[in-house]
Amino acid sequence: MTGAAGFIGGWVVRNLLDKGYRVRACVRDTEDPERTEFLRAMPGHVSGRLTLHAADLDDAGCFDDIFAGCHGVCHVSHVTDYNDADYVRRVCDHIIGSINDSGTVSRVIVTSSIAAILTEGDIHELVRRPVLYEDRNPDENSPKRTPERGHGYAIGKLIAQRAFSDAAAEHGGWDAITVCPADNVGPIQSKHQKNMGPWQHIIEGMLTGSYPQTGAYRPWMTVDVRDDAECHVRLLSSTAVRNGERYIAWSTDTRNVEDVCASIDRLLPELRHDAPEVTDDFPDHVKAREAELRAIWAGCELRNDRVRAATGVEFRDLDASIRDCVESLLSIGAVVPRQKA
Ligand SMILES: NC(=O)c1ccc[n+]([C@@H]2O[C@H](COP(=O)([O-])OP(=O)(O)OC[C@H]3O[C@@H](n4cnc5c(N)ncnc54)[C@H](OP(=O)(O)O)[C@@H]3O)[C@@H](O)[C@H]2O)c1
């Protein structure tokens, strides 16, 4: 799997090991202790069931030896630049080439994002089509949907989804299923993951005394990172899914950013967290539309019936994810929280 040292990837590795799989975990630098120590500490590594491999997506052929003999691939990692569509296609081709050459891979899980479902050039498209489910795509004809306007990530994720399912259809020997995770909250497993995210990093900011409004007043639309990993692994082994399908991984819980921060003291009063005030760093023209934007998000309907039917995953509620995220940031991330006098 790619992106094994990441927040989601790390939980996919643990979940696979817990279910008895053999795992080839790809990271860019196997010698970087900050990013790989937690993987080496997993019991499966001691026995050799988990092995670490150096691979950079940007290098063609780098997965050839690693994928040979594998039955499944989870492509969880980020890419270096989502704003360059040609680069995104090239990187997909690198991975697809190694999958085709393996002769053994039969299922590929591609990690996309809810951005590929709901990030609109014109936010009013969410008023016209407010049901957020797997068949929904952003309006791809919107002239405002450009990398320059911040849509590179959503565009890149759709390119990858289609590149993999088209290549699988052409090859015929493997299939590609896309997972679209929502905002991942939950425990980090390694200190370096507190700086990634963004969501666990924003919670770190809340603990240490600052946090900004996020996503043009979009509430957090969440999934526990452990449940996200469970979706990945169950889809990897499911016989009920078909090439080209995608599944949204979210609990359908939503919470405004200021309420996420207030939740810390409610859930962990012993911590005596001194909750800071939210800052609003949006430009004035966005601030002026706060009520309108909040109403648009409130009018959206989040659906997860398809992923629940396909995988049987029961999603944790957000309180458990926030509690476990905070405790891991303190214990593993060594974050020192701002406390009441
Ligand atoms: N976190 C969320 O809330 C969220 C929500 C929706 C979708 N997603 C998607 O889920 C995936 C994982 O997200 P995450 O939050 O777990 O990310 P993360 O913690 O930042 O980890 C991403 C990993 O990608 C790897 N990577 C980046 N560029 C690479 C390259 N050129 N070659 C090889 N590896 C590369 C990094 O590997 P090294 O450690 O080896 O450098 C890193 O560990 C991403 O595809 C992201 O778009 C995340």
The ligand as an SDF file (V2000), in Angstrom:
LIG
                    3D

 48 52  0  0  0  0  0  0  0  0999 V2000
   -7.1240   13.3250    6.2110 N   0  0  0  0  0  0  0  0  0  0  0  0
   -8.3270   13.5350    5.7170 C   0  0  0  0  0  0  0  0  0  0  0  0
   -9.2260   14.0570    6.3970 O   0  0  0  0  0  0  0  0  0  0  0  0
   -8.6520   13.1220    4.2940 C   0  0  0  0  0  0  0  0  0  0  0  0
   -9.9430   13.3700    3.8120 C   0  0  0  0  0  0  0  0  0  0  0  0
  -10.2640   12.9670    2.5110 C   0  0  0  0  0  0  0  0  0  0  0  0
   -9.3270   12.3150    1.7360 C   0  0  0  0  0  0  0  0  0  0  0  0
   -8.0860   12.1050    2.2250 N   0  0  0  0  0  0  0  0  0  0  0  0
   -7.1240   11.4020    1.3550 C   0  0  0  0  0  0  0  0  0  0  0  0
   -6.5960   10.3070    2.0660 O   0  0  0  0  0  0  0  0  0  0  0  0
   -5.2510   10.0750    1.6840 C   0  0  0  0  0  0  0  0  0  0  0  0
   -4.3830   10.0390    2.9110 C   0  0  0  0  0  0  0  0  0  0  0  0
   -4.5570   11.2360    3.6400 O   0  0  0  0  0  0  0  0  0  0  0  0
   -3.8220   11.4380    5.0300 P   0  0  0  0  0  0  0  0  0  0  0  0
   -4.5510   12.5090    5.7500 O   0  0  0  0  0  0  0  0  0  0  0  0
   -3.5930   10.1450    5.6900 O   0  0  0  0  0  0  0  0  0  0  0  0
   -2.4630   12.0540    4.5140 O   0  0  0  0  0  0  0  0  0  0  0  0
   -1.0470   12.1850    5.2240 P   0  0  0  0  0  0  0  0  0  0  0  0
   -1.1530   11.8490    6.6600 O   0  0  0  0  0  0  0  0  0  0  0  0
   -0.5330   13.5220    4.8350 O   0  0  0  0  0  0  0  0  0  0  0  0
   -0.2160   11.0570    4.5060 O   0  0  0  0  0  0  0  0  0  0  0  0
   -0.0520   11.0900    3.1310 C   0  0  0  0  0  0  0  0  0  0  0  0
    1.1050   10.2390    2.7340 C   0  0  0  0  0  0  0  0  0  0  0  0
    1.2810   10.4440    1.3340 O   0  0  0  0  0  0  0  0  0  0  0  0
    2.6100   10.1510    1.0720 C   0  0  0  0  0  0  0  0  0  0  0  0
    3.0830   10.8320   -0.1520 N   0  0  0  0  0  0  0  0  0  0  0  0
    2.9470   12.1200   -0.4930 C   0  0  0  0  0  0  0  0  0  0  0  0
    3.5290   12.3420   -1.6770 N   0  0  0  0  0  0  0  0  0  0  0  0
    4.0540   11.1550   -2.0810 C   0  0  0  0  0  0  0  0  0  0  0  0
    4.8030   10.7220   -3.2040 C   0  0  0  0  0  0  0  0  0  0  0  0
    5.1500   11.5590   -4.1810 N   0  0  0  0  0  0  0  0  0  0  0  0
    5.1960    9.4170   -3.2450 N   0  0  0  0  0  0  0  0  0  0  0  0
    4.8870    8.5600   -2.2770 C   0  0  0  0  0  0  0  0  0  0  0  0
    4.1780    8.9080   -1.1700 N   0  0  0  0  0  0  0  0  0  0  0  0
    3.7690   10.1900   -1.0940 C   0  0  0  0  0  0  0  0  0  0  0  0
    3.4160   10.5920    2.2800 C   0  0  0  0  0  0  0  0  0  0  0  0
    4.3770    9.5920    2.3970 O   0  0  0  0  0  0  0  0  0  0  0  0
    5.7490    9.6560    3.2460 P   0  0  0  0  0  0  0  0  0  0  0  0
    5.3260    9.5880    4.6750 O   0  0  0  0  0  0  0  0  0  0  0  0
    6.4550    8.4590    2.8120 O   0  0  0  0  0  0  0  0  0  0  0  0
    6.4140   10.9350    2.9100 O   0  0  0  0  0  0  0  0  0  0  0  0
    2.3910   10.5970    3.4170 C   0  0  0  0  0  0  0  0  0  0  0  0
    2.6770    9.6690    4.4240 O   0  0  0  0  0  0  0  0  0  0  0  0
   -4.8940   11.1760    0.6840 C   0  0  0  0  0  0  0  0  0  0  0  0
   -5.0330   10.6540   -0.6090 O   0  0  0  0  0  0  0  0  0  0  0  0
   -5.9410   12.2480    0.9510 C   0  0  0  0  0  0  0  0  0  0  0  0
   -6.2170   13.0080   -0.1900 O   0  0  0  0  0  0  0  0  0  0  0  0
   -7.7210   12.4970    3.4780 C   0  0  0  0  0  0  0  0  0  0  0  0
  1  2  1  0
  2  3  2  0
  2  4  1  0
  4  5  1  0
  4 48  2  0
  5  6  2  0
  6  7  1  0
  7  8  2  0
  8  9  1  0
  8 48  1  0
  9 10  1  0
  9 46  1  0
 10 11  1  0
 11 12  1  0
 11 44  1  0
 12 13  1  0
 13 14  1  0
 14 15  2  0
 14 16  1  0
 14 17  1  0
 17 18  1  0
 18 19  2  0
 18 20  1  0
 18 21  1  0
 21 22  1  0
 22 23  1  0
 23 24  1  0
 23 42  1  0
 24 25  1  0
 25 26  1  0
 25 36  1  0
 26 27  1  0
 26 35  1  0
 27 28  2  0
 28 29  1  0
 29 30  1  0
 29 35  2  0
 30 31  1  0
 30 32  2  0
 32 33  1  0
 33 34  2  0
 34 35  1  0
 36 37  1  0
 36 42  1  0
 37 38  1  0
 38 39  2  0
 38 40  1  0
 38 41  1  0
 42 43  1  0
 44 45  1  0
 44 46  1  0
 46 47  1  0
M  CHG  2   8   1  16  -1
M  END
$$$$
